[in-house]
Amino acid sequence: MNYNRLQVANRIARKTFKKYHGHYPDTLSGEEREHFSGENHINWILGGYRKTKVRCSCHACGNPRKYFGKKTYQELRMEESE
């Protein structure tokens, strides 16, 4: 990836990280700092957020069809309109 594009992608990834965690990955709390130390780990975290905007796909965040066999809101609206 081009250096300038990487900088922009990292900036967006930092904003996404802050949106979900309440702080930037550079400013970790004491307990997190012990567990996640070093610039390489921060780059690893940002790499994940550059590729995907959401890190979780659990039953609360994921697709209702996959976990509960329910229809999505869009599918329900489509049925109502027919």
PDB file of N, CA, C and O in Angstrom, chain B, residues numbered from 101:
ATOM      1  N   MET B 101       0.851  -1.169   0.000  1.00  0.00           N
ATOM      2  CA  MET B 101       0.000   0.000   0.000  1.00  0.00           C
ATOM      3  C   MET B 101       0.900   1.237   0.000  1.00  0.00           C
ATOM      4  O   MET B 101       1.915   1.269   0.696  1.00  0.00           O
ATOM      5  N   ASN B 102       0.538   2.226  -0.759  1.00  0.00           N
ATOM      6  CA  ASN B 102       1.274   3.472  -0.840  1.00  0.00           C
ATOM      7  C   ASN B 102       1.332   4.122   0.548  1.00  0.00           C
ATOM      8  O   ASN B 102       0.376   4.026   1.318  1.00  0.00           O
ATOM      9  N   TYR B 103       2.442   4.776   0.865  1.00  0.00           N
ATOM     10  CA  TYR B 103       2.639   5.335   2.202  1.00  0.00           C
ATOM     11  C   TYR B 103       1.552   6.345   2.561  1.00  0.00           C
ATOM     12  O   TYR B 103       1.040   6.311   3.680  1.00  0.00           O
ATOM     13  N   ASN B 104       1.187   7.236   1.652  1.00  0.00           N
ATOM     14  CA  ASN B 104       0.155   8.230   1.947  1.00  0.00           C
ATOM     15  C   ASN B 104      -1.205   7.574   2.140  1.00  0.00           C
ATOM     16  O   ASN B 104      -1.973   7.974   3.015  1.00  0.00           O
ATOM     17  N   ARG B 105      -1.500   6.574   1.327  1.00  0.00           N
ATOM     18  CA  ARG B 105      -2.767   5.864   1.474  1.00  0.00           C
ATOM     19  C   ARG B 105      -2.801   5.105   2.788  1.00  0.00           C
ATOM     20  O   ARG B 105      -3.852   5.011   3.423  1.00  0.00           O
ATOM     21  N   LEU B 106      -1.662   4.562   3.204  1.00  0.00           N
ATOM     22  CA  LEU B 106      -1.581   3.841   4.470  1.00  0.00           C
ATOM     23  C   LEU B 106      -1.833   4.793   5.634  1.00  0.00           C
ATOM     24  O   LEU B 106      -2.516   4.428   6.590  1.00  0.00           O
ATOM     25  N   GLN B 107      -1.294   6.004   5.566  1.00  0.00           N
ATOM     26  CA  GLN B 107      -1.526   6.989   6.617  1.00  0.00           C
ATOM     27  C   GLN B 107      -3.006   7.327   6.726  1.00  0.00           C
ATOM     28  O   GLN B 107      -3.544   7.407   7.830  1.00  0.00           O
ATOM     29  N   VAL B 108      -3.663   7.524   5.603  1.00  0.00           N
ATOM     30  CA  VAL B 108      -5.098   7.837   5.610  1.00  0.00           C
ATOM     31  C   VAL B 108      -5.883   6.645   6.148  1.00  0.00           C
ATOM     32  O   VAL B 108      -6.800   6.820   6.950  1.00  0.00           O
ATOM     33  N   ALA B 109      -5.532   5.438   5.715  1.00  0.00           N
ATOM     34  CA  ALA B 109      -6.230   4.241   6.184  1.00  0.00           C
ATOM     35  C   ALA B 109      -6.038   4.049   7.684  1.00  0.00           C
ATOM     36  O   ALA B 109      -6.973   3.647   8.376  1.00  0.00           O
ATOM     37  N   ASN B 110      -4.843   4.329   8.199  1.00  0.00           N
ATOM     38  CA  ASN B 110      -4.593   4.225   9.638  1.00  0.00           C
ATOM     39  C   ASN B 110      -5.386   5.270  10.410  1.00  0.00           C
ATOM     40  O   ASN B 110      -5.884   4.987  11.500  1.00  0.00           O
ATOM     41  N   ARG B 111      -5.508   6.466   9.863  1.00  0.00           N
ATOM     42  CA  ARG B 111      -6.290   7.515  10.524  1.00  0.00           C
ATOM     43  C   ARG B 111      -7.753   7.089  10.643  1.00  0.00           C
ATOM     44  O   ARG B 111      -8.372   7.277  11.690  1.00  0.00           O
ATOM     45  N   ILE B 112      -8.300   6.522   9.584  1.00  0.00           N
ATOM     46  CA  ILE B 112      -9.683   6.049   9.606  1.00  0.00           C
ATOM     47  C   ILE B 112      -9.827   4.881  10.586  1.00  0.00           C
ATOM     48  O   ILE B 112     -10.817   4.793  11.312  1.00  0.00           O
ATOM     49  N   ALA B 113      -8.833   3.983  10.603  1.00  0.00           N
ATOM     50  CA  ALA B 113      -8.870   2.839  11.514  1.00  0.00           C
ATOM     51  C   ALA B 113      -8.818   3.304  12.963  1.00  0.00           C
ATOM     52  O   ALA B 113      -9.493   2.726  13.815  1.00  0.00           O
ATOM     53  N   ARG B 114      -8.028   4.341  13.263  1.00  0.00           N
ATOM     54  CA  ARG B 114      -7.977   4.885  14.627  1.00  0.00           C
ATOM     55  C   ARG B 114      -9.335   5.439  15.042  1.00  0.00           C
ATOM     56  O   ARG B 114      -9.764   5.231  16.176  1.00  0.00           O
ATOM     57  N   LYS B 115     -10.015   6.142  14.139  1.00  0.00           N
ATOM     58  CA  LYS B 115     -11.342   6.690  14.446  1.00  0.00           C
ATOM     59  C   LYS B 115     -12.339   5.571  14.694  1.00  0.00           C
ATOM     60  O   LYS B 115     -13.167   5.665  15.600  1.00  0.00           O
ATOM     61  N   THR B 116     -12.267   4.512  13.893  1.00  0.00           N
ATOM     62  CA  THR B 116     -13.165   3.374  14.073  1.00  0.00           C
ATOM     63  C   THR B 116     -12.893   2.690  15.402  1.00  0.00           C
ATOM     64  O   THR B 116     -13.831   2.308  16.102  1.00  0.00           O
ATOM     65  N   PHE B 117     -11.624   2.530  15.762  1.00  0.00           N
ATOM     66  CA  PHE B 117     -11.258   1.927  17.045  1.00  0.00           C
ATOM     67  C   PHE B 117     -11.817   2.757  18.185  1.00  0.00           C
ATOM     68  O   PHE B 117     -12.360   2.205  19.142  1.00  0.00           O
ATOM     69  N   LYS B 118     -11.691   4.085  18.099  1.00  0.00           N
ATOM     70  CA  LYS B 118     -12.189   4.958  19.161  1.00  0.00           C
ATOM     71  C   LYS B 118     -13.706   4.879  19.265  1.00  0.00           C
ATOM     72  O   LYS B 118     -14.257   4.948  20.363  1.00  0.00           O
ATOM     73  N   LYS B 119     -14.377   4.738  18.142  1.00  0.00           N
ATOM     74  CA  LYS B 119     -15.835   4.647  18.133  1.00  0.00           C
ATOM     75  C   LYS B 119     -16.308   3.442  18.947  1.00  0.00           C
ATOM     76  O   LYS B 119     -17.288   3.543  19.685  1.00  0.00           O
ATOM     77  N   TYR B 120     -15.629   2.317  18.820  1.00  0.00           N
ATOM     78  CA  TYR B 120     -16.044   1.103  19.506  1.00  0.00           C
ATOM     79  C   TYR B 120     -15.468   0.953  20.902  1.00  0.00           C
ATOM     80  O   TYR B 120     -16.089   0.308  21.746  1.00  0.00           O
ATOM     81  N   HIS B 121     -14.294   1.531  21.176  1.00  0.00           N
ATOM     82  CA  HIS B 121     -13.632   1.304  22.459  1.00  0.00           C
ATOM     83  C   HIS B 121     -13.563   2.542  23.348  1.00  0.00           C
ATOM     84  O   HIS B 121     -13.254   2.422  24.534  1.00  0.00           O
ATOM     85  N   GLY B 122     -13.839   3.717  22.813  1.00  0.00           N
ATOM     86  CA  GLY B 122     -13.836   4.927  23.626  1.00  0.00           C
ATOM     87  C   GLY B 122     -12.484   5.599  23.763  1.00  0.00           C
ATOM     88  O   GLY B 122     -12.396   6.656  24.388  1.00  0.00           O
ATOM     89  N   HIS B 123     -11.454   5.043  23.218  1.00  0.00           N
ATOM     90  CA  HIS B 123     -10.119   5.655  23.249  1.00  0.00           C
ATOM     91  C   HIS B 123      -9.340   5.183  22.030  1.00  0.00           C
ATOM     92  O   HIS B 123      -9.708   4.212  21.368  1.00  0.00           O
ATOM     93  N   TYR B 124      -8.266   5.891  21.755  1.00  0.00           N
ATOM     94  CA  TYR B 124      -7.415   5.507  20.633  1.00  0.00           C
ATOM     95  C   TYR B 124      -6.508   4.350  21.047  1.00  0.00           C
ATOM     96  O   TYR B 124      -6.230   4.200  22.236  1.00  0.00           O
ATOM     97  N   PRO B 125      -6.038   3.529  20.111  1.00  0.00           N
ATOM     98  CA  PRO B 125      -5.176   2.403  20.492  1.00  0.00           C
ATOM     99  C   PRO B 125      -3.823   2.854  21.039  1.00  0.00           C
ATOM    100  O   PRO B 125      -3.147   2.077  21.712  1.00  0.00           O
ATOM    101  N   ASP B 126      -3.419   4.083  20.767  1.00  0.00           N
ATOM    102  CA  ASP B 126      -2.146   4.589  21.284  1.00  0.00           C
ATOM    103  C   ASP B 126      -2.236   4.897  22.774  1.00  0.00           C
ATOM    104  O   ASP B 126      -1.230   4.830  23.480  1.00  0.00           O
ATOM    105  N   THR B 127      -3.426   5.233  23.260  1.00  0.00           N
ATOM    106  CA  THR B 127      -3.627   5.639  24.646  1.00  0.00           C
ATOM    107  C   THR B 127      -4.327   4.524  25.404  1.00  0.00           C
ATOM    108  O   THR B 127      -5.505   4.643  25.742  1.00  0.00           O
ATOM    109  N   LEU B 128      -3.614   3.447  25.671  1.00  0.00           N
ATOM    110  CA  LEU B 128      -4.182   2.317  26.389  1.00  0.00           C
ATOM    111  C   LEU B 128      -4.102   2.558  27.891  1.00  0.00           C
ATOM    112  O   LEU B 128      -3.191   3.243  28.356  1.00  0.00           O
ATOM    113  N   SER B 129      -5.038   2.008  28.654  1.00  0.00           N
ATOM    114  CA  SER B 129      -5.028   2.151  30.108  1.00  0.00           C
ATOM    115  C   SER B 129      -3.932   1.260  30.695  1.00  0.00           C
ATOM    116  O   SER B 129      -3.260   0.539  29.958  1.00  0.00           O
ATOM    117  N   GLY B 130      -3.751   1.306  32.004  1.00  0.00           N
ATOM    118  CA  GLY B 130      -2.670   0.580  32.652  1.00  0.00           C
ATOM    119  C   GLY B 130      -2.702  -0.911  32.415  1.00  0.00           C
ATOM    120  O   GLY B 130      -1.689  -1.503  32.041  1.00  0.00           O
ATOM    121  N   GLU B 131      -3.871  -1.539  32.630  1.00  0.00           N
ATOM    122  CA  GLU B 131      -3.978  -2.979  32.448  1.00  0.00           C
ATOM    123  C   GLU B 131      -3.807  -3.371  30.986  1.00  0.00           C
ATOM    124  O   GLU B 131      -3.152  -4.367  30.678  1.00  0.00           O
ATOM    125  N   GLU B 132      -4.400  -2.586  30.084  1.00  0.00           N
ATOM    126  CA  GLU B 132      -4.261  -2.865  28.655  1.00  0.00           C
ATOM    127  C   GLU B 132      -2.824  -2.665  28.204  1.00  0.00           C
ATOM    128  O   GLU B 132      -2.342  -3.386  27.330  1.00  0.00           O
ATOM    129  N   ARG B 133      -2.132  -1.685  28.794  1.00  0.00           N
ATOM    130  CA  ARG B 133      -0.760  -1.398  28.399  1.00  0.00           C
ATOM    131  C   ARG B 133       0.152  -2.577  28.719  1.00  0.00           C
ATOM    132  O   ARG B 133       1.084  -2.865  27.968  1.00  0.00           O
ATOM    133  N   GLU B 134      -0.122  -3.272  29.853  1.00  0.00           N
ATOM    134  CA  GLU B 134       0.687  -4.445  30.188  1.00  0.00           C
ATOM    135  C   GLU B 134       0.464  -5.561  29.176  1.00  0.00           C
ATOM    136  O   GLU B 134       1.402  -6.248  28.771  1.00  0.00           O
ATOM    137  N   HIS B 135      -0.778  -5.726  28.779  1.00  0.00           N
ATOM    138  CA  HIS B 135      -1.130  -6.824  27.879  1.00  0.00           C
ATOM    139  C   HIS B 135      -0.721  -6.523  26.438  1.00  0.00           C
ATOM    140  O   HIS B 135      -0.191  -7.391  25.744  1.00  0.00           O
ATOM    141  N   PHE B 136      -0.969  -5.295  25.994  1.00  0.00           N
ATOM    142  CA  PHE B 136      -0.682  -4.900  24.618  1.00  0.00           C
ATOM    143  C   PHE B 136       0.418  -3.860  24.617  1.00  0.00           C
ATOM    144  O   PHE B 136       0.142  -2.671  24.777  1.00  0.00           O
ATOM    145  N   SER B 137       1.629  -4.271  24.445  1.00  0.00           N
ATOM    146  CA  SER B 137       2.712  -3.298  24.435  1.00  0.00           C
ATOM    147  C   SER B 137       3.438  -3.346  23.106  1.00  0.00           C
ATOM    148  O   SER B 137       3.494  -4.380  22.441  1.00  0.00           O
ATOM    149  N   GLY B 138       3.983  -2.226  22.743  1.00  0.00           N
ATOM    150  CA  GLY B 138       4.790  -2.172  21.540  1.00  0.00           C
ATOM    151  C   GLY B 138       4.058  -1.617  20.340  1.00  0.00           C
ATOM    152  O   GLY B 138       2.841  -1.753  20.215  1.00  0.00           O
ATOM    153  N   GLU B 139       4.817  -0.990  19.457  1.00  0.00           N
ATOM    154  CA  GLU B 139       4.265  -0.376  18.248  1.00  0.00           C
ATOM    155  C   GLU B 139       3.766  -1.440  17.274  1.00  0.00           C
ATOM    156  O   GLU B 139       2.810  -1.200  16.536  1.00  0.00           O
ATOM    157  N   ASN B 140       4.398  -2.611  17.261  1.00  0.00           N
ATOM    158  CA  ASN B 140       3.967  -3.666  16.344  1.00  0.00           C
ATOM    159  C   ASN B 140       2.550  -4.123  16.647  1.00  0.00           C
ATOM    160  O   ASN B 140       1.778  -4.416  15.734  1.00  0.00           O
ATOM    161  N   HIS B 141       2.208  -4.183  17.929  1.00  0.00           N
ATOM    162  CA  HIS B 141       0.861  -4.610  18.283  1.00  0.00           C
ATOM    163  C   HIS B 141      -0.176  -3.568  17.862  1.00  0.00           C
ATOM    164  O   HIS B 141      -1.261  -3.923  17.402  1.00  0.00           O
ATOM    165  N   ILE B 142       0.149  -2.302  18.015  1.00  0.00           N
ATOM    166  CA  ILE B 142      -0.762  -1.241  17.580  1.00  0.00           C
ATOM    167  C   ILE B 142      -0.966  -1.329  16.069  1.00  0.00           C
ATOM    168  O   ILE B 142      -2.088  -1.165  15.589  1.00  0.00           O
ATOM    169  N   ASN B 143       0.087  -1.581  15.324  1.00  0.00           N
ATOM    170  CA  ASN B 143      -0.048  -1.748  13.878  1.00  0.00           C
ATOM    171  C   ASN B 143      -0.893  -2.969  13.541  1.00  0.00           C
ATOM    172  O   ASN B 143      -1.645  -2.952  12.566  1.00  0.00           O
ATOM    173  N   TRP B 144      -0.778  -4.035  14.343  1.00  0.00           N
ATOM    174  CA  TRP B 144      -1.584  -5.236  14.135  1.00  0.00           C
ATOM    175  C   TRP B 144      -3.061  -4.929  14.364  1.00  0.00           C
ATOM    176  O   TRP B 144      -3.912  -5.368  13.590  1.00  0.00           O
ATOM    177  N   ILE B 145      -3.371  -4.177  15.423  1.00  0.00           N
ATOM    178  CA  ILE B 145      -4.756  -3.792  15.705  1.00  0.00           C
ATOM    179  C   ILE B 145      -5.295  -2.936  14.574  1.00  0.00           C
ATOM    180  O   ILE B 145      -6.390  -3.188  14.072  1.00  0.00           O
ATOM    181  N   LEU B 146      -4.537  -1.929  14.167  1.00  0.00           N
ATOM    182  CA  LEU B 146      -5.001  -1.042  13.103  1.00  0.00           C
ATOM    183  C   LEU B 146      -5.159  -1.793  11.786  1.00  0.00           C
ATOM    184  O   LEU B 146      -6.044  -1.465  10.996  1.00  0.00           O
ATOM    185  N   GLY B 147      -4.328  -2.780  11.539  1.00  0.00           N
ATOM    186  CA  GLY B 147      -4.461  -3.579  10.335  1.00  0.00           C
ATOM    187  C   GLY B 147      -5.799  -4.286  10.275  1.00  0.00           C
ATOM    188  O   GLY B 147      -6.415  -4.385   9.214  1.00  0.00           O
ATOM    189  N   GLY B 148      -6.245  -4.777  11.422  1.00  0.00           N
ATOM    190  CA  GLY B 148      -7.555  -5.414  11.475  1.00  0.00           C
ATOM    191  C   GLY B 148      -8.675  -4.436  11.219  1.00  0.00           C
ATOM    192  O   GLY B 148      -9.649  -4.776  10.546  1.00  0.00           O
ATOM    193  N   TYR B 149      -8.562  -3.233  11.738  1.00  0.00           N
ATOM    194  CA  TYR B 149      -9.599  -2.225  11.535  1.00  0.00           C
ATOM    195  C   TYR B 149      -9.526  -1.599  10.145  1.00  0.00           C
ATOM    196  O   TYR B 149     -10.512  -1.031   9.675  1.00  0.00           O
ATOM    197  N   ARG B 150      -8.370  -1.695   9.480  1.00  0.00           N
ATOM    198  CA  ARG B 150      -8.300  -1.229   8.088  1.00  0.00           C
ATOM    199  C   ARG B 150      -9.066  -2.177   7.182  1.00  0.00           C
ATOM    200  O   ARG B 150      -9.703  -1.742   6.223  1.00  0.00           O
ATOM    201  N   LYS B 151      -9.010  -3.459   7.476  1.00  0.00           N
ATOM    202  CA  LYS B 151      -9.640  -4.459   6.622  1.00  0.00           C
ATOM    203  C   LYS B 151     -11.145  -4.561   6.862  1.00  0.00           C
ATOM    204  O   LYS B 151     -11.926  -4.635   5.913  1.00  0.00           O
ATOM    205  N   THR B 152     -11.550  -4.564   8.131  1.00  0.00           N
ATOM    206  CA  THR B 152     -12.970  -4.689   8.480  1.00  0.00           C
ATOM    207  C   THR B 152     -13.326  -3.594   9.462  1.00  0.00           C
ATOM    208  O   THR B 152     -12.512  -3.233  10.312  1.00  0.00           O
ATOM    209  N   LYS B 153     -14.507  -3.072   9.359  1.00  0.00           N
ATOM    210  CA  LYS B 153     -14.923  -1.990  10.249  1.00  0.00           C
ATOM    211  C   LYS B 153     -15.468  -2.514  11.570  1.00  0.00           C
ATOM    212  O   LYS B 153     -15.482  -1.785  12.562  1.00  0.00           O
ATOM    213  N   VAL B 154     -15.918  -3.769  11.599  1.00  0.00           N
ATOM    214  CA  VAL B 154     -16.493  -4.344  12.808  1.00  0.00           C
ATOM    215  C   VAL B 154     -15.683  -5.571  13.187  1.00  0.00           C
ATOM    216  O   VAL B 154     -15.468  -6.452  12.354  1.00  0.00           O
ATOM    217  N   ARG B 155     -15.237  -5.640  14.414  1.00  0.00           N
ATOM    218  CA  ARG B 155     -14.415  -6.754  14.864  1.00  0.00           C
ATOM    219  C   ARG B 155     -15.245  -7.907  15.409  1.00  0.00           C
ATOM    220  O   ARG B 155     -14.710  -8.989  15.650  1.00  0.00           O
ATOM    221  N   CYS B 156     -16.534  -7.696  15.607  1.00  0.00           N
ATOM    222  CA  CYS B 156     -17.355  -8.705  16.252  1.00  0.00           C
ATOM    223  C   CYS B 156     -18.454  -9.183  15.313  1.00  0.00           C
ATOM    224  O   CYS B 156     -19.025  -8.387  14.567  1.00  0.00           O
ATOM    225  N   SER B 157     -18.749 -10.468  15.345  1.00  0.00           N
ATOM    226  CA  SER B 157     -19.881 -10.992  14.588  1.00  0.00           C
ATOM    227  C   SER B 157     -20.665 -11.959  15.466  1.00  0.00           C
ATOM    228  O   SER B 157     -21.138 -12.991  14.992  1.00  0.00           O
ATOM    229  N   CYS B 158     -20.800 -11.623  16.744  1.00  0.00           N
ATOM    230  CA  CYS B 158     -21.528 -12.484  17.671  1.00  0.00           C
ATOM    231  C   CYS B 158     -23.025 -12.445  17.373  1.00  0.00           C
ATOM    232  O   CYS B 158     -23.450 -11.779  16.429  1.00  0.00           O
ATOM    233  N   HIS B 159     -23.818 -13.143  18.160  1.00  0.00           N
ATOM    234  CA  HIS B 159     -25.252 -13.204  17.907  1.00  0.00           C
ATOM    235  C   HIS B 159     -25.926 -11.841  18.057  1.00  0.00           C
ATOM    236  O   HIS B 159     -26.951 -11.591  17.423  1.00  0.00           O
ATOM    237  N   ALA B 160     -25.370 -10.963  18.881  1.00  0.00           N
ATOM    238  CA  ALA B 160     -25.967  -9.641  19.077  1.00  0.00           C
ATOM    239  C   ALA B 160     -25.625  -8.689  17.926  1.00  0.00           C
ATOM    240  O   ALA B 160     -26.412  -7.800  17.599  1.00  0.00           O
ATOM    241  N   CYS B 161     -24.464  -8.873  17.321  1.00  0.00           N
ATOM    242  CA  CYS B 161     -24.010  -7.961  16.271  1.00  0.00           C
ATOM    243  C   CYS B 161     -24.204  -8.517  14.861  1.00  0.00           C
ATOM    244  O   CYS B 161     -24.274  -7.762  13.892  1.00  0.00           O
ATOM    245  N   GLY B 162     -24.288  -9.820  14.758  1.00  0.00           N
ATOM    246  CA  GLY B 162     -24.259 -10.455  13.449  1.00  0.00           C
ATOM    247  C   GLY B 162     -25.607 -10.546  12.762  1.00  0.00           C
ATOM    248  O   GLY B 162     -26.571  -9.885  13.150  1.00  0.00           O
ATOM    249  N   ASN B 163     -25.653 -11.371  11.742  1.00  0.00           N
ATOM    250  CA  ASN B 163     -26.829 -11.551  10.911  1.00  0.00           C
ATOM    251  C   ASN B 163     -27.871 -12.397  11.642  1.00  0.00           C
ATOM    252  O   ASN B 163     -27.539 -13.493  12.095  1.00  0.00           O
ATOM    253  N   PRO B 164     -29.138 -11.927  11.778  1.00  0.00           N
ATOM    254  CA  PRO B 164     -30.150 -12.709  12.494  1.00  0.00           C
ATOM    255  C   PRO B 164     -30.493 -14.026  11.790  1.00  0.00           C
ATOM    256  O   PRO B 164     -30.902 -14.989  12.439  1.00  0.00           O
ATOM    257  N   ARG B 165     -30.326 -14.068  10.468  1.00  0.00           N
ATOM    258  CA  ARG B 165     -30.595 -15.309   9.737  1.00  0.00           C
ATOM    259  C   ARG B 165     -29.618 -16.402  10.142  1.00  0.00           C
ATOM    260  O   ARG B 165     -29.989 -17.571  10.243  1.00  0.00           O
ATOM    261  N   LYS B 166     -28.388 -16.022  10.369  1.00  0.00           N
ATOM    262  CA  LYS B 166     -27.349 -17.003  10.676  1.00  0.00           C
ATOM    263  C   LYS B 166     -27.544 -17.614  12.064  1.00  0.00           C
ATOM    264  O   LYS B 166     -27.338 -18.814  12.243  1.00  0.00           O
ATOM    265  N   TYR B 167     -27.938 -16.804  13.043  1.00  0.00           N
ATOM    266  CA  TYR B 167     -27.989 -17.280  14.418  1.00  0.00           C
ATOM    267  C   TYR B 167     -29.368 -17.748  14.853  1.00  0.00           C
ATOM    268  O   TYR B 167     -29.474 -18.695  15.632  1.00  0.00           O
ATOM    269  N   PHE B 168     -30.423 -17.109  14.372  1.00  0.00           N
ATOM    270  CA  PHE B 168     -31.758 -17.418  14.868  1.00  0.00           C
ATOM    271  C   PHE B 168     -32.712 -17.920  13.796  1.00  0.00           C
ATOM    272  O   PHE B 168     -33.835 -18.304  14.122  1.00  0.00           O
ATOM    273  N   GLY B 169     -32.316 -17.933  12.555  1.00  0.00           N
ATOM    274  CA  GLY B 169     -33.193 -18.351  11.476  1.00  0.00           C
ATOM    275  C   GLY B 169     -34.278 -17.328  11.162  1.00  0.00           C
ATOM    276  O   GLY B 169     -35.237 -17.641  10.457  1.00  0.00           O
ATOM    277  N   LYS B 170     -34.136 -16.103  11.679  1.00  0.00           N
ATOM    278  CA  LYS B 170     -35.115 -15.038  11.436  1.00  0.00           C
ATOM    279  C   LYS B 170     -34.804 -14.333  10.125  1.00  0.00           C
ATOM    280  O   LYS B 170     -33.712 -14.461   9.572  1.00  0.00           O
ATOM    281  N   LYS B 171     -35.784 -13.591   9.644  1.00  0.00           N
ATOM    282  CA  LYS B 171     -35.582 -12.800   8.433  1.00  0.00           C
ATOM    283  C   LYS B 171     -35.059 -11.424   8.815  1.00  0.00           C
ATOM    284  O   LYS B 171     -35.336 -10.925   9.906  1.00  0.00           O
ATOM    285  N   THR B 172     -34.305 -10.820   7.915  1.00  0.00           N
ATOM    286  CA  THR B 172     -33.784  -9.474   8.162  1.00  0.00           C
ATOM    287  C   THR B 172     -34.906  -8.462   7.979  1.00  0.00           C
ATOM    288  O   THR B 172     -35.953  -8.776   7.412  1.00  0.00           O
ATOM    289  N   TYR B 173     -34.676  -7.237   8.466  1.00  0.00           N
ATOM    290  CA  TYR B 173     -35.682  -6.182   8.351  1.00  0.00           C
ATOM    291  C   TYR B 173     -36.021  -5.897   6.886  1.00  0.00           C
ATOM    292  O   TYR B 173     -37.178  -5.645   6.547  1.00  0.00           O
ATOM    293  N   GLN B 174     -35.021  -5.938   6.036  1.00  0.00           N
ATOM    294  CA  GLN B 174     -35.254  -5.678   4.625  1.00  0.00           C
ATOM    295  C   GLN B 174     -36.153  -6.759   4.019  1.00  0.00           C
ATOM    296  O   GLN B 174     -37.042  -6.449   3.224  1.00  0.00           O
ATOM    297  N   GLU B 175     -35.930  -8.015   4.386  1.00  0.00           N
ATOM    298  CA  GLU B 175     -36.772  -9.091   3.882  1.00  0.00           C
ATOM    299  C   GLU B 175     -38.204  -8.967   4.393  1.00  0.00           C
ATOM    300  O   GLU B 175     -39.152  -9.226   3.651  1.00  0.00           O
ATOM    301  N   LEU B 176     -38.369  -8.568   5.670  1.00  0.00           N
ATOM    302  CA  LEU B 176     -39.707  -8.381   6.221  1.00  0.00           C
ATOM    303  C   LEU B 176     -40.452  -7.253   5.509  1.00  0.00           C
ATOM    304  O   LEU B 176     -41.637  -7.382   5.202  1.00  0.00           O
ATOM    305  N   ARG B 177     -39.757  -6.153   5.250  1.00  0.00           N
ATOM    306  CA  ARG B 177     -40.383  -5.033   4.539  1.00  0.00           C
ATOM    307  C   ARG B 177     -40.788  -5.439   3.127  1.00  0.00           C
ATOM    308  O   ARG B 177     -41.830  -5.012   2.630  1.00  0.00           O
ATOM    309  N   MET B 178     -39.974  -6.254   2.490  1.00  0.00           N
ATOM    310  CA  MET B 178     -40.275  -6.709   1.142  1.00  0.00           C
ATOM    311  C   MET B 178     -41.545  -7.566   1.117  1.00  0.00           C
ATOM    312  O   MET B 178     -42.369  -7.443   0.211  1.00  0.00           O
ATOM    313  N   GLU B 179     -41.691  -8.432   2.119  1.00  0.00           N
ATOM    314  CA  GLU B 179     -42.884  -9.270   2.210  1.00  0.00           C
ATOM    315  C   GLU B 179     -44.139  -8.437   2.457  1.00  0.00           C
ATOM    316  O   GLU B 179     -45.195  -8.714   1.889  1.00  0.00           O
ATOM    317  N   GLU B 180     -44.020  -7.406   3.315  1.00  0.00           N
ATOM    318  CA  GLU B 180     -45.157  -6.549   3.616  1.00  0.00           C
ATOM    319  C   GLU B 180     -45.618  -5.775   2.380  1.00  0.00           C
ATOM    320  O   GLU B 180     -46.815  -5.567   2.183  1.00  0.00           O
ATOM    321  N   SER B 181     -44.665  -5.352   1.553  1.00  0.00           N
ATOM    322  CA  SER B 181     -45.025  -4.563   0.382  1.00  0.00           C
ATOM    323  C   SER B 181     -45.701  -5.420  -0.698  1.00  0.00           C
ATOM    324  O   SER B 181     -46.445  -4.901  -1.530  1.00  0.00           O
ATOM    325  N   GLU B 182     -45.441  -6.710  -0.680  1.00  0.00           N
ATOM    326  CA  GLU B 182     -46.042  -7.606  -1.671  1.00  0.00           C
ATOM    327  C   GLU B 182     -47.397  -7.940  -1.256  1.00  0.00           C
ATOM    328  O   GLU B 182     -48.089  -8.686  -1.949  1.00  0.00           O
TER     329      GLU B 182
END
